[in-house]
């Protein structure tokens, strides 16, 4: 089977497609034919050796997939051959086949396209954990989403609206903000052409947002935090800007505000029952039409470097997917 391989830490261009021996599931595992694989920002960092986790070389990147069960390992009874499922595999997703833990599989909801299913777990799982669990966003509150047109940002916009909050979307272009508006954002801020603090003040009548969702970091973090409401919650999702910001600790003191870390992967590993309940709520919202994952681009295995660079350059909106059956 064909798979994308990383033989050395470096830019996405260093990845190659190779023919590998057939995979065989061990006890508690399943073998999946990969129908689609989502591209996530951690995938960019992993191949560069900049992520929290460094796998042994060589390896196949790709963290989450939608696939069809091809073979069962010993003791697997919760799925059968031919079932369509969503799997968070951590590694191995950018390939024609992948191995997944049977206990972590989520049935693909009826009528949901594999590309949408593949894009669901990490982006929406991260944003649900952040907004609902860590941020405790309530109906009637206001949430500011930085990087709102990206995969996790757009998911946060939709989840904020699903819980009944007012959502301010901030992004770097009017084109990206149009995408945010189409997904429910109430107020739009272009932080390339507008003063971020002034725009937040105007949008909140000087009160500030109750929750700030930040997957960007860099120079936007401090002005956003200075604008937060009293007793606000600042959600640290990631650093797509490439710079980890430093916040003067007198700022949370003065506002009695909380800086809240969000690490969905560790949450899912340590609290699987809560994560499963969150996924059920998300699937319910998707069936109700409250969540509409946006697939903005599709790439074959040979173009995984281009897919990763689209995320690294922050030019993509919504989700980018790899489809192994697409022609080169």
VEXLOLO-914498 format. One record per residue: residue number from 1; residue in three letters; x, y, z of N, C-alpha, C in turn. Coordinates in steps of 0.05 Angstrom, whole numbers. Layout:
<pt NUM "ALA" <X Y Z> <X Y Z> <X Y Z>> ...
This chain:
<pt 1 "UNK" <17 -24 0> <0 0 0> <18 25 0>> <pt 2 "UNK" <7 47 -11> <22 72 -13> <18 88 13>> <pt 3 "UNK" <40 101 21> <38 118 45> <58 141 42>> <pt 4 "UNK" <52 164 55> <71 186 56> <90 181 79>> <pt 5 "UNK" <116 185 74> <136 179 94> <153 203 101>> <pt 6 "UNK" <160 205 126> <178 226 136> <203 211 145>> <pt 7 "UNK" <226 216 132> <251 203 139> <270 221 155>> <pt 8 "UNK" <265 247 155> <281 265 170> <265 290 176>> <pt 9 "UNK" <271 303 199> <257 327 206> <263 349 186>> <pt 10 "UNK" <242 363 177> <246 384 158> <221 394 146>> <pt 11 "UNK" <222 410 125> <198 422 113> <181 401 100>> <pt 12 "UNK" <156 407 95> <138 387 82> <148 376 56>> <pt 13 "UNK" <164 392 41> <175 384 16> <193 359 18>> <pt 14 "UNK" <202 353 42> <220 330 45> <204 303 47>> <pt 15 "UNK" <178 305 48> <162 280 50> <161 266 23>> <pt 16 "UNK" <159 240 24> <158 223 -1> <136 203 1>> <pt 17 "UNK" <126 194 -22> <106 172 -22> <121 147 -29>> <pt 18 "UNK" <116 126 -12> <129 100 -16> <109 78 -16>> <pt 19 "UNK" <117 55 -28> <101 31 -27> <111 15 -2>> <pt 20 "UNK" <92 9 16> <98 -5 41> <85 -32 42>> <pt 21 "UNK" <95 -51 58> <82 -77 62> <54 -73 73>> <pt 22 "UNK" <38 -93 68> <10 -93 78> <10 -92 109>> <pt 23 "UNK" <-9 -77 120> <-12 -75 149> <-30 -97 160>> <pt 24 "UNK" <-26 -105 185> <-42 -126 197> <-49 -117 225>> <pt 25 "UNK" <-75 -117 232> <-83 -108 259> <-76 -128 280>> <pt 26 "UNK" <-67 -117 303> <-61 -134 327> <-87 -135 344>> <pt 27 "UNK" <-84 -148 367> <-107 -151 385> <-117 -123 392>> <pt 28 "UNK" <-144 -119 391> <-156 -93 398> <-154 -72 376>> <pt 29 "UNK" <-143 -79 353> <-140 -60 331> <-157 -67 307>> <pt 30 "UNK" <-161 -48 289> <-174 -53 264> <-156 -42 241>> <pt 31 "UNK" <-159 -54 218> <-146 -43 194> <-167 -28 178>> <pt 32 "UNK" <-161 -3 170> <-180 13 156> <-169 20 128>> <pt 33 "UNK" <-187 19 108> <-181 32 83> <-187 62 87>> <pt 34 "UNK" <-168 79 82> <-171 107 87> <-187 120 64>> <pt 35 "UNK" <-210 130 71> <-227 144 51> <-219 174 49>> <pt 36 "UNK" <-211 185 72> <-202 213 73> <-187 217 99>> <pt 37 "UNK" <-167 235 98> <-152 242 122> <-151 273 125>> <pt 38 "UNK" <-157 282 148> <-156 311 154> <-128 320 157>> <pt 39 "UNK" <-123 345 149> <-97 358 152> <-99 378 175>> <pt 40 "UNK" <-83 375 196> <-84 392 219> <-57 405 224>> <pt 41 "UNK" <-58 428 238> <-33 442 243> <-12 426 257>> <pt 42 "UNK" <-19 408 276> <2 391 288> <16 374 268>> <pt 43 "UNK" <3 367 246> <17 351 225> <41 367 214>> <pt 44 "UNK" <37 393 211> <59 410 201> <82 410 221>> <pt 45 "UNK" <76 412 246> <97 413 267> <111 387 270>> <pt 46 "UNK" <96 365 268> <107 338 273> <129 332 252>> <pt 47 "UNK" <124 338 226> <144 331 206> <169 349 209>> <pt 48 "UNK" <166 372 222> <189 390 227> <203 384 253>> <pt 49 "UNK" <192 366 268> <204 359 294> <199 381 315>> <pt 50 "UNK" <178 396 312> <172 418 330> <148 413 348>> <pt 51 "UNK" <136 390 346> <113 384 362> <121 372 390>> <pt 52 "UNK" <101 372 408> <107 361 435> <116 332 434>> <pt 53 "UNK" <105 317 414> <112 289 411> <129 285 386>> <pt 54 "UNK" <152 270 390> <170 265 367> <170 235 362>> <pt 55 "UNK" <157 226 341> <157 197 335> <184 188 324>> <pt 56 "UNK" <189 162 326> <213 151 315> <212 153 284>> <pt 57 "UNK" <235 159 272> <237 160 243> <243 132 232>> <pt 58 "UNK" <233 126 208> <214 141 192> <185 136 202>> <pt 59 "UNK" <167 153 194> <139 150 202> <121 162 181>> <pt 60 "UNK" <95 154 183> <75 165 165> <58 185 181>> <pt 61 "UNK" <58 211 173> <42 231 188> <12 227 181>> <pt 62 "UNK" <-4 243 194> <-33 242 190> <-47 233 216>> <pt 63 "UNK" <-62 250 228> <-73 245 255> <-101 235 256>> <pt 64 "UNK" <-118 242 237> <-146 233 238> <-157 227 211>> <pt 65 "UNK" <-173 206 210> <-183 195 184> <-212 187 186>> <pt 66 "UNK" <-224 184 163> <-249 170 160> <-243 146 142>> <pt 67 "UNK" <-252 123 149> <-245 99 134> <-266 77 136>> <pt 68 "UNK" <-260 56 121> <-278 32 120> <-263 9 132>> <pt 69 "UNK" <-275 -5 151> <-262 -27 165> <-256 -50 145>> <pt 70 "UNK" <-231 -57 143> <-222 -78 124> <-216 -105 138>> <pt 71 "UNK" <-205 -103 163> <-198 -127 178> <-199 -121 207>> <pt 72 "UNK" <-204 -142 223> <-207 -140 252> <-184 -155 266>> <pt 73 "UNK" <-173 -142 287> <-154 -156 304> <-169 -173 324>> <pt 74 "UNK" <-154 -190 338> <-166 -208 358> <-181 -192 379>> <pt 75 "UNK" <-205 -202 385> <-220 -191 407> <-237 -167 400>> <pt 76 "UNK" <-237 -158 376> <-253 -134 368> <-281 -143 362>> <pt 77 "UNK" <-300 -131 376> <-328 -138 372> <-346 -114 368>> <pt 78 "UNK" <-335 -90 371> <-352 -66 370> <-357 -56 342>> <pt 79 "UNK" <-342 -66 322> <-346 -59 294> <-344 -85 277>> <pt 80 "UNK" <-353 -83 252> <-351 -106 234> <-339 -97 208>> <pt 81 "UNK" <-329 -116 192> <-318 -109 166> <-338 -95 149>> <pt 82 "UNK" <-330 -73 136> <-348 -57 120> <-360 -33 133>> <pt 83 "UNK" <-357 -31 160> <-367 -7 174> <-351 17 167>> <pt 84 "UNK" <-365 40 165> <-352 66 160> <-348 79 187>> <pt 85 "UNK" <-323 88 193> <-317 99 220> <-299 123 218>> <pt 86 "UNK" <-298 138 240> <-279 160 244> <-259 151 264>> <pt 87 "UNK" <-233 156 258> <-212 147 276> <-191 169 281>> <pt 88 "UNK" <-184 173 306> <-161 190 312> <-138 171 316>> <pt 89 "UNK" <-119 171 296> <-98 152 296> <-71 163 307>> <pt 90 "UNK" <-69 189 309> <-44 201 318> <-23 202 297>> <pt 91 "UNK" <-16 179 285> <3 177 262> <-8 157 243>> <pt 92 "UNK" <0 159 217> <-7 138 198> <-30 145 180>> <pt 93 "UNK" <-42 168 182> <-66 175 167> <-62 181 138>> <pt 94 "UNK" <-39 191 130> <-34 198 102> <-25 173 87>> <pt 95 "UNK" <-43 155 82> <-37 130 70> <-62 117 59>> <pt 96 "UNK" <-59 96 43> <-82 82 32> <-96 66 54>> <pt 97 "UNK" <-80 56 74> <-91 41 96> <-79 50 122>> <pt 98 "UNK" <-93 46 144> <-83 54 171> <-93 35 192>> <pt 99 "UNK" <-79 34 214> <-86 18 237> <-98 37 258>> <pt 100 "UNK" <-120 29 271> <-132 45 292> <-140 27 315>> <pt 101 "UNK" <-141 39 339> <-151 25 363> <-181 23 361>> <pt 102 "UNK" <-191 -2 364> <-220 -6 360> <-236 10 381>> <pt 103 "UNK" <-227 12 405> <-242 26 426> <-245 56 422>> <pt 104 "UNK" <-228 67 404> <-229 95 399> <-245 103 374>> <pt 105 "UNK" <-256 83 360> <-271 88 336> <-298 101 341>> <pt 106 "UNK" <-306 119 323> <-332 132 324> <-347 125 298>> <pt 107 "UNK" <-371 113 300> <-386 107 275> <-391 133 259>> <pt 108 "UNK" <-386 132 233> <-392 155 216> <-423 158 215>> <pt 109 "UNK" <-433 182 222> <-462 185 222> <-474 181 194>> <pt 110 "UNK" <-497 169 192> <-509 164 165> <-511 190 149>> <pt 111 "UNK" <-504 187 123> <-506 210 106> <-483 230 107>> <pt 112 "UNK" <-464 226 124> <-441 244 127> <-419 235 108>> <pt 113 "UNK" <-410 253 91> <-389 248 72> <-363 241 86>> <pt 114 "UNK" <-347 222 76> <-321 215 89> <-303 239 93>> <pt 115 "UNK" <-303 258 74> <-285 281 77> <-293 299 101>> <pt 116 "UNK" <-320 301 105> <-330 316 128> <-324 300 154>> <pt 117 "UNK" <-329 274 153> <-324 257 176> <-295 258 185>> <pt 118 "UNK" <-277 258 165> <-248 259 172> <-240 285 185>> <pt 119 "UNK" <-255 306 179> <-248 333 188> <-261 340 215>> <pt 120 "UNK" <-274 321 227> <-292 327 249> <-278 325 277>> <pt 121 "UNK" <-264 303 281> <-256 295 308> <-238 316 321>> <pt 122 "UNK" <-216 323 308> <-196 340 321> <-205 369 323>> <pt 123 "UNK" <-214 381 300> <-222 409 301> <-246 413 319>> <pt 124 "UNK" <-267 397 316> <-291 401 332> <-287 391 360>> <pt 125 "UNK" <-272 369 363> <-266 360 390> <-250 380 406>> <pt 126 "UNK" <-229 392 393> <-214 413 407> <-231 436 414>> <pt 127 "UNK" <-247 445 396> <-263 470 401> <-285 465 421>> <pt 128 "UNK" <-297 441 421> <-318 435 441> <-305 434 468>> <pt 129 "UNK" <-282 420 471> <-268 418 496> <-261 446 506>> <pt 130 "UNK" <-252 463 487> <-243 490 495> <-267 507 503>> <pt 131 "UNK" <-287 509 486> <-309 528 490> <-328 519 511>> <pt 132 "UNK" <-336 494 511> <-357 484 529> <-345 475 556>> <pt 133 "UNK" <-323 460 555> <-312 449 580> <-293 469 593>> <pt 134 "UNK" <-272 477 580> <-252 494 593> <-261 523 595>> <pt 135 "UNK" <-275 533 574> <-284 561 575> <-311 565 588>> <pt 136 "UNK" <-327 544 591> <-353 546 604> <-370 569 592>> <pt 137 "UNK" <-369 571 565> <-385 592 552> <-414 586 555>> <pt 138 "UNK" <-429 607 562> <-458 605 567> <-474 621 547>> <pt 139 "UNK" <-499 614 543> <-517 629 526> <-518 658 536>> <pt 140 "UNK" <-517 676 517> <-518 704 524> <-491 717 529>> <pt 141 "UNK" <-470 701 532> <-443 712 535> <-432 719 507>> <pt 142 "UNK" <-409 732 507> <-395 739 482> <-368 726 481>> <pt 143 "UNK" <-362 714 458> <-336 701 453> <-323 713 429>> <pt 144 "UNK" <-297 720 432> <-280 729 410> <-264 705 401>> <pt 145 "UNK" <-264 700 374> <-248 678 363> <-227 691 345>> <pt 146 "UNK" <-201 687 352> <-179 695 335> <-173 673 315>> <pt 147 "UNK" <-163 681 291> <-159 660 270> <-184 645 264>> <pt 148 "UNK" <-206 660 262> <-233 648 261> <-239 633 236>> <pt 149 "UNK" <-224 637 214> <-231 624 189> <-216 597 186>> <pt 150 "UNK" <-198 591 204> <-184 565 203> <-201 542 212>> <pt 151 "UNK" <-190 518 212> <-205 494 219> <-217 495 247>> <pt 152 "UNK" <-200 499 267> <-210 500 295> <-225 526 300>> <pt 153 "UNK" <-216 548 288> <-230 573 292> <-258 573 282>> <pt 154 "UNK" <-263 562 258> <-290 561 247> <-307 542 263>> <pt 155 "UNK" <-295 520 273> <-310 502 291> <-319 517 316>> <pt 156 "UNK" <-301 533 327> <-307 549 351> <-330 568 346>> <pt 157 "UNK" <-330 581 323> <-352 600 316> <-378 585 317>> <pt 158 "UNK" <-379 562 304> <-404 547 302> <-413 536 330>> <pt 159 "UNK" <-394 527 345> <-400 517 372> <-410 539 390>> <pt 160 "UNK" <-397 562 388> <-407 585 403> <-435 592 397>> <pt 161 "UNK" <-443 592 372> <-470 597 364> <-489 575 373>> <pt 162 "UNK" <-479 550 373> <-496 528 382> <-504 530 411>> <pt 163 "UNK" <-486 541 428> <-492 544 456> <-507 570 462>> <pt 164 "UNK" <-511 586 442> <-527 610 445> <-512 635 452>> <pt 165 "UNK" <-486 636 446> <-469 659 452> <-469 678 428>> <pt 166 "UNK" <-459 702 433> <-453 722 412> <-424 718 405>> <pt 167 "UNK" <-418 716 379> <-391 709 370> <-379 731 353>> <pt 168 "UNK" <-356 740 361> <-340 759 346> <-318 744 332>> <pt 169 "UNK" <-317 745 305> <-296 731 290> <-275 751 281>> <pt 170 "UNK" <-249 744 287> <-227 761 278> <-209 744 259>> <pt 171 "UNK" <-203 755 236> <-186 741 217> <-170 762 201>> <pt 172 "UNK" <-154 752 182> <-134 770 170> <-143 781 142>> <pt 173 "UNK" <-167 774 133> <-175 785 107> <-206 785 106>> <pt 174 "UNK" <-216 802 89> <-245 804 86> <-257 778 74>> <pt 175 "UNK" <-241 765 57> <-250 739 46> <-254 718 67>> <pt 176 "UNK" <-235 717 86> <-237 698 108> <-261 705 126>> <pt 177 "UNK" <-265 731 130> <-287 740 147> <-314 734 135>> <pt 178 "UNK" <-316 734 108> <-340 726 95> <-347 697 101>> <pt 179 "UNK" <-327 680 102> <-331 652 109> <-342 650 138>> <pt 180 "UNK" <-330 666 156> <-339 666 184> <-369 675 186>> <pt 181 "UNK" <-376 695 171> <-403 705 172> <-423 684 162>> <pt 182 "UNK" <-415 669 141> <-431 648 130> <-435 625 150>> <pt 183 "UNK" <-417 623 170> <-419 602 190> <-429 613 217>> <pt 184 "UNK" <-441 637 216> <-456 646 240> <-444 669 256>> <pt 185 "UNK" <-420 678 249> <-408 700 265> <-425 725 265>> <pt 186 "UNK" <-428 737 289> <-445 761 291> <-430 787 285>> <pt 187 "UNK" <-404 788 292> <-388 812 287> <-362 804 275>> <pt 188 "UNK" <-352 820 256> <-327 813 242> <-306 834 246>> <pt 189 "UNK" <-281 825 252> <-258 843 255> <-236 834 237>> <pt 190 "UNK" <-227 852 220> <-203 846 204> <-179 858 218>> <pt 191 "UNK" <-163 841 231> <-141 852 247> <-117 859 231>> <pt 192 "UNK" <-119 857 204> <-98 868 187> <-103 898 181>> <pt 193 "UNK" <-128 905 180> <-135 933 173> <-147 949 196>> <pt 194 "UNK" <-155 935 217> <-168 948 240> <-150 946 265>> <pt 195 "UNK" <-153 966 282> <-140 964 308> <-156 944 325>> <pt 196 "UNK" <-142 922 333> <-157 900 346> <-170 909 372>> <pt 197 "UNK" <-156 923 389> <-167 931 415> <-191 950 411>> <pt 198 "UNK" <-187 969 393> <-209 988 388> <-234 974 377>> <pt 199 "UNK" <-229 955 359> <-252 941 347> <-266 924 368>> <pt 200 "UNK" <-251 911 386> <-263 895 407> <-279 913 426>> <pt 201 "UNK" <-268 935 433> <-282 954 451> <-308 963 438>> <pt 202 "UNK" <-308 969 413> <-332 978 399> <-353 956 398>> <pt 203 "UNK" <-344 931 392> <-362 909 389> <-375 900 415>> <pt 204 "UNK" <-362 907 437> <-372 898 464> <-381 921 481>> <pt 205 "UNK" <-384 945 470> <-392 968 485> <-373 973 509>> <pt 206 "UNK" <-348 966 505> <-328 971 525> <-325 950 547>> <pt 207 "UNK" <-343 930 547> <-343 909 567> <-321 889 563>> <pt 208 "UNK" <-317 882 537> <-298 861 530> <-311 834 528>> <pt 209 "UNK" <-299 815 514> <-311 788 511> <-308 772 537>> <pt 210 "UNK" <-328 755 542> <-326 737 565> <-306 715 561>> <pt 211 "UNK" <-304 705 536> <-285 684 529> <-270 692 504>> <pt 212 "UNK" <-244 687 504> <-228 692 480> <-215 665 472>> <pt 213 "UNK" <-219 658 447> <-209 632 436> <-185 639 418>> <pt 214 "UNK" <-161 630 426> <-136 638 412> <-120 615 403>> <pt 215 "UNK" <-122 608 377> <-105 587 365> <-81 599 350>> <pt 216 "UNK" <-78 626 352> <-58 640 336> <-33 648 351>> <pt 217 "UNK" <-36 660 375> <-13 669 390> <0 693 377>> <pt 218 "UNK" <26 697 382> <41 719 370> <31 746 380>> <pt 219 "UNK" <32 766 363> <26 793 370> <-3 799 376>> <pt 220 "UNK" <-21 781 370> <-49 786 375> <-57 780 404>> <pt 221 "UNK" <-42 764 418> <-50 754 444> <-53 776 465>> <pt 222 "UNK" <-32 793 468> <-33 813 489> <-55 834 485>> <pt 223 "UNK" <-58 845 461> <-80 865 458> <-107 852 461>> <pt 224 "UNK" <-110 827 454> <-136 813 458> <-140 809 488>> <pt 225 "UNK" <-119 800 502> <-123 796 531> <-128 822 546>> <pt 226 "UNK" <-116 843 538> <-121 869 551> <-150 878 547>> <pt 227 "UNK" <-164 866 527> <-191 874 521> <-212 856 535>> <pt 228 "UNK" <-203 835 549> <-222 815 560> <-239 827 582>> <pt 229 "UNK" <-263 815 585> <-282 824 606> <-271 816 633>> <pt 230 "UNK" <-281 829 653> <-275 821 681> <-284 792 685>> <pt 231 "UNK" <-268 776 698> <-273 747 702> <-275 732 675>> <pt 232 "UNK" <-262 742 655> <-262 729 629> <-244 705 629>> <pt 233 "UNK" <-247 688 609> <-231 664 606> <-216 665 579>> <pt 234 "UNK" <-190 664 580> <-173 665 556> <-164 637 549>> <pt 235 "UNK" <-173 626 527> <-167 598 519> <-142 597 502>> <pt 236 "UNK" <-122 583 511> <-97 580 496> <-99 554 481>> <pt 237 "UNK" <-102 556 454> <-106 532 437> <-80 524 423>> <pt 238 "UNK" <-65 544 413> <-41 538 399> <-28 564 389>> <pt 239 "UNK" <-8 560 372> <9 583 364> <14 582 333>> <pt 240 "UNK" <-8 584 318> <-5 582 288> <12 605 278>> <pt 241 "UNK" <14 627 292> <31 649 284> <61 642 285>> <pt 242 "UNK" <67 621 300> <95 613 303> <110 624 327>> <pt 243 "UNK" <97 642 341> <109 655 364> <93 650 390>> <pt 244 "UNK" <106 640 410> <92 636 436> <94 662 452>> <pt 245 "UNK" <71 675 457> <71 701 470> <76 699 500>> <pt 246 "UNK" <84 721 511> <88 724 540> <69 745 550>> <pt 247 "UNK" <53 738 571> <33 756 582> <43 766 609>> <pt 248 "UNK" <43 793 613> <49 803 640> <28 794 659>> <pt 249 "UNK" <36 783 681> <16 771 700> <-1 791 715>> <pt 250 "UNK" <6 817 713> <-12 836 725> <-38 839 710>> <pt 251 "UNK" <-38 830 684> <-63 833 668> <-85 814 678>> <pt 252 "UNK" <-80 788 682> <-101 772 693> <-108 780 722>> <pt 253 "UNK" <-89 791 737> <-95 800 764> <-115 823 763>> <pt 254 "UNK" <-110 843 746> <-127 867 745> <-155 860 736>> <pt 255 "UNK" <-158 841 718> <-185 834 707> <-197 810 722>> <pt 256 "UNK" <-183 799 741> <-191 773 753> <-198 753 731>> <pt 257 "UNK" <-182 753 711> <-186 736 688> <-169 711 689>> <pt 258 "UNK" <-178 690 676> <-164 664 676> <-151 659 649>> <pt 259 "UNK" <-126 649 650> <-113 639 626> <-116 609 627>> <pt 260 "UNK" <-129 597 607> <-137 569 609> <-124 553 586>> <pt 261 "UNK" <-109 533 593> <-96 516 573> <-115 496 562>> <pt 262 "UNK" <-113 490 536> <-130 470 523> <-113 451 507>> <pt 263 "UNK" <-115 425 514> <-99 404 501> <-118 381 497>> <pt 264 "UNK" <-133 381 475> <-154 361 470> <-143 333 471>> <pt 265 "UNK" <-120 328 459> <-109 301 458> <-106 289 486>> <pt 266 "UNK" <-95 304 504> <-92 294 532> <-119 291 546>> <pt 267 "UNK" <-137 309 540> <-165 307 551> <-178 281 542>> <pt 268 "UNK" <-176 275 516> <-188 251 505> <-176 226 516>> <pt 269 "UNK" <-149 227 521> <-135 203 532> <-142 199 561>> <pt 270 "UNK" <-143 220 577> <-148 218 606> <-177 217 614>> <pt 271 "UNK" <-195 228 597> <-223 229 604> <-240 220 580>> <pt 272 "UNK" <-236 194 572> <-250 184 548> <-280 185 549>> <pt 273 "UNK" <-292 182 573> <-321 183 575> <-332 211 570>> <pt 274 "UNK" <-318 231 581> <-326 259 576> <-322 266 546>> <pt 275 "UNK" <-301 256 534> <-296 261 506> <-317 248 489>> <pt 276 "UNK" <-325 223 496> <-346 210 480> <-372 224 482>> <pt 277 "UNK" <-378 235 506> <-403 250 509> <-403 276 493>> <pt 278 "UNK" <-379 289 492> <-376 313 475> <-380 306 446>> <pt 279 "UNK" <-369 284 437> <-373 276 409> <-402 271 402>> <pt 280 "UNK" <-416 258 421> <-445 253 416> <-460 280 413>> <pt 281 "UNK" <-453 299 430> <-466 325 428> <-460 339 402>> <pt 282 "UNK" <-434 337 393> <-426 349 368> <-441 336 344>> <pt 283 "UNK" <-443 309 344> <-456 295 323> <-486 303 322>> <pt 284 "UNK" <-498 306 346> <-525 315 347> <-529 343 335>> <pt 285 "UNK" <-510 361 341> <-511 388 330> <-508 387 300>> <pt 286 "UNK" <-491 369 290> <-486 367 261> <-512 357 248>> <pt 287 "UNK" <-525 338 259> <-550 328 248> <-572 349 248>> <pt 288 "UNK" <-571 367 268> <-590 389 269> <-583 412 250>> <pt 289 "UNK" <-560 410 237> <-552 431 219> <-538 455 232>> <pt 290 "UNK" <-531 452 258> <-518 474 272> <-488 475 265>> <pt 291 "UNK" <-477 452 257> <-449 450 250> <-447 442 221>> <pt 292 "UNK" <-432 457 205> <-429 452 177> <-400 453 169>> <pt 293 "UNK" <-385 431 174> <-356 432 168> <-350 440 139>> <pt 294 "UNK" <-332 459 136> <-324 469 109> <-299 455 100>> <pt 295 "UNK" <-301 441 77> <-278 429 64> <-269 448 41>> <pt 296 "UNK" <-246 461 44> <-238 482 25> <-220 471 4>> <pt 297 "UNK" <-206 448 9> <-187 438 -11> <-183 408 -7>> <pt 298 "UNK" <-178 394 -29> <-173 365 -28> <-147 359 -43>> <pt 299 "UNK" <-130 341 -32> <-105 335 -44> <-100 305 -45>> <pt 300 "UNK" <-87 295 -66> <-79 267 -66> <-54 263 -48>> <pt 301 "UNK" <-46 238 -44> <-23 232 -27> <2 246 -37>> <pt 302 "UNK" <6 248 -63> <30 260 -74> <32 290 -69>> <pt 303 "UNK" <9 302 -61> <9 331 -56> <6 338 -26>> <pt 304 "UNK" <12 319 -9> <11 325 20> <29 349 27>> <pt 305 "UNK" <53 352 15> <69 376 22> <53 402 16>> <pt 306 "UNK" <39 403 -6> <23 427 -13> <1 431 8>> <pt 307 "UNK" <-11 409 16> <-33 411 36> <-22 422 62>> <pt 308 "UNK" <1 412 71> <13 422 96> <21 451 94>> <pt 309 "UNK" <32 459 71> <40 486 67> <16 506 67>> <pt 310 "UNK" <-7 496 58> <-31 513 58> <-38 520 87>> <pt 311 "UNK" <-34 501 105> <-39 507 133> <-17 524 145>> <pt 312 "UNK" <8 518 139> <31 532 150> <30 562 142>> <pt 313 "UNK" <21 568 118> <20 595 109> <-6 609 117>> <pt 314 "UNK" <-24 595 130> <-49 605 140> <-66 616 117>> <pt 315 "UNK" <-63 603 93> <-79 612 70> <-105 596 67>> <pt 316 "UNK" <-107 573 82> <-130 556 80> <-153 567 98>> <pt 317 "UNK" <-177 562 89> <-201 567 106> <-214 540 111>> <pt 318 "UNK" <-227 538 134> <-240 513 141> <-220 490 142>> <pt 319 "UNK" <-227 467 130> <-210 443 132> <-199 436 105>> <pt 320 "UNK" <-175 425 106> <-161 414 82> <-160 384 86>> <pt 321 "UNK" <-165 368 65> <-164 339 68> <-147 326 47>> <pt 322 "UNK" <-137 302 54> <-122 285 35> <-140 261 29>> <pt 323 "UNK" <-143 257 3> <-160 235 -7> <-143 216 -23>> <pt 324 "UNK" <-136 192 -12> <-117 174 -25> <-125 165 -53>> <pt 325 "UNK" <-151 165 -58> <-161 155 -85> <-159 177 -106>> <pt 326 "UNK" <-154 202 -99> <-151 223 -119> <-127 217 -137>> <pt 327 "UNK" <-129 223 -163> <-106 219 -180> <-85 240 -175>> <pt 328 "UNK" <-60 233 -180> <-38 252 -176> <-40 276 -194>> 
